[in-house]
Amino acid sequence: RETLPKAIFLDLSMPGMDGYQVLEELRRDPRTADIPVVINTSELLGEEELRRLTTQAAAIVLKNLDVRQGTAERVRN
């Protein structure tokens, strides 16, 4: 929150506060609500989770499926 980055890469699996909670906090705070968030995860996401995350995140990158070039292209877009 001090530096207000241009974009955030966020893993969903983290100790303590998980990525879902972090994303909710970012969206609630007017200072960070508009920062694009790219979810970077190895979790298998269900249809409902995927739908909820796509409304809050700029992109979802699956660690085990996306290749480096494809990830860079999605972030640019």
DADANOR-V581375 format. One record per backbone hydrogen bond with DSSP energy under -1.0 kcal/mol. CO is the residue of the C=O (numbers start at 0). NH is the residue of the N-H. Records with the same first field share a line. If there is no record, write none. Layout:
CO=NH + NH
//
This chain:
7=37
9=39
11=18
17=21
18=22
19=23
20=24
21=25
22=26
23=27
24=28
28=31 + 32
31=34
35=7
36=57 + 58
37=9
38=60
40=62
45=49
46=50
47=51
48=52
49=53
52=55 + 56
58=38
60=40
61=64 + 65
66=70
67=71
68=72
69=73
70=74
71=75
72=76
//
